[in-house]
Each structure stands twice: as C-alpha cells, then as structure tokens.
Amino acid sequence: MLEVGKLSDLKEDNPLYFENGNAKIAVFLVDGEPVATQANCPHANGPLHKGSICDHVLSCPWHGWSYDLKTGACEDDPGIKLEIYPVSVEENTVYVSLVEN
C-alpha cells in the first residue's frame, strides 16, 4: 500500500494526485469515500485529476469522456474501462494499492 495523503486534505473538488514510477494515480472523494483511479484518461491520456465530478461520474477535461467512479465503466465507449484501485484509510492517512479491484 502506498501512502498518498491525508483524508482531511481530500475535497469533493480537489482530488489527491501522486506518481509512483510510471503510475499516475488520482484519489477522488465520492459520496464521502475515497476512490483511487488512474489519473490519465484511457481515451486520449487527458489529466483526469483535473476533471469534474457530478454525482459519481468523472468527466475528462480534454474531450468530456465520462467514467463511473464506482465501476470504472466508460459511458462513451463500453470497451474502455478506468482502472480502480483499492483504498484504505488509517488514522486520517489514505493508502492505495496498485492492484486493480
């Protein structure tokens, strides 16, 4: 598990972002719970950590492609799926495992 930041720093409109080697990860607050995903859009590599969230749907700032943060499903192309990673919180610290759910 990788330490990515403090839960108290995670806001609905301000995800945590970190890089570990080649992996770029974003942690979003969705319905009060942290959700970790790849930080780049599978469609065209856009910066998802700079995207917008409505309910639990994340929209890429480059082309507007949308992803369900609960399942990773792409609303624009069912053949594309966003990687979702396991998250745990211990004493206000957010940890992410780079193994997909």
C-alpha positions in Angstrom: 0.0 0.0 0.0 1.3 3.5 -0.9 0.6 6.5 1.2 -0.9 9.2 -0.9 -2.0 11.9 1.5 -4.3 12.9 4.3 -8.1 12.2 4.2 -8.7 15.7 5.6 -7.0 17.2 2.5 -9.3 15.3 0.1 -12.2 17.5 -1.0 -15.0 16.9 -3.5 -13.5 19.4 -6.0 -9.8 18.7 -5.1 -8.5 15.1 -5.6 -5.2 13.9 -4.3 -2.7 13.2 -7.1 0.5 11.3 -7.0 3.0 9.4 -9.2 4.8 6.2 -8.3 7.2 5.2 -11.1 5.1 5.1 -14.3 1.8 5.0 -12.4 -0.1 8.3 -12.1 -2.9 8.0 -9.6 -5.8 10.3 -8.5 -7.9 9.8 -5.4 -11.3 11.4 -5.5 -13.9 11.9 -2.8 -17.1 10.2 -3.9 -20.1 10.1 -1.7 -17.8 10.8 1.3 -15.5 7.9 0.4 -12.0 8.0 -1.2 -11.9 6.3 -4.7 -8.5 5.8 -6.4 -8.1 5.5 -10.2 -5.6 6.1 -12.9 -5.0 9.8 -13.3 -4.9 9.7 -17.1 -7.9 9.2 -19.4 -7.8 5.8 -21.3 -9.3 7.6 -24.3 -6.6 10.2 -25.1 -4.4 10.4 -21.9 -6.1 13.5 -20.6 -5.5 14.6 -17.0 -8.5 13.1 -15.2 -7.3 14.5 -11.9 -8.3 17.9 -13.4 -11.7 16.7 -14.5 -15.1 17.4 -13.0 -17.3 15.1 -11.0 -21.1 15.1 -11.0 -22.6 12.5 -8.6 -20.1 9.6 -9.1 -19.3 10.3 -12.8 -15.9 11.8 -13.7 -15.6 13.8 -16.9 -12.2 14.2 -18.6 -11.3 17.9 -19.1 -10.0 17.3 -22.7 -12.8 15.6 -24.5 -15.5 15.2 -21.9 -15.5 11.4 -21.9 -17.2 10.2 -18.7 -16.4 7.4 -16.3 -18.4 5.9 -13.5 -16.1 6.1 -10.4 -17.9 3.2 -8.7 -17.3 0.7 -11.6 -14.8 2.3 -13.9 -17.2 1.9 -16.8 -16.8 4.4 -19.7 -20.2 6.0 -20.6 -18.9 6.9 -24.1 -17.3 3.6 -25.1 -18.2 0.3 -23.3 -14.9 -1.2 -24.5 -12.9 1.2 -22.3 -12.7 0.8 -18.5 -11.0 3.1 -16.0 -8.7 1.3 -13.5 -10.0 1.5 -10.0 -7.6 0.7 -7.1 -8.2 -0.5 -3.6 -8.1 2.3 -0.9 -7.7 2.1 2.8 -7.7 4.9 5.4 -5.8 4.6 8.7 -5.7 7.5 11.2 -6.5 10.1 8.5 -3.9 8.8 6.1 -5.0 7.5 2.7 -3.3 4.4 1.2 -3.7 3.0 -2.3 -2.8 -0.5 -3.6 -1.8 -0.5 -7.3 -3.7 -3.8 -7.7 -6.9 -3.3 -9.6 -10.3 -4.0 -8.0 
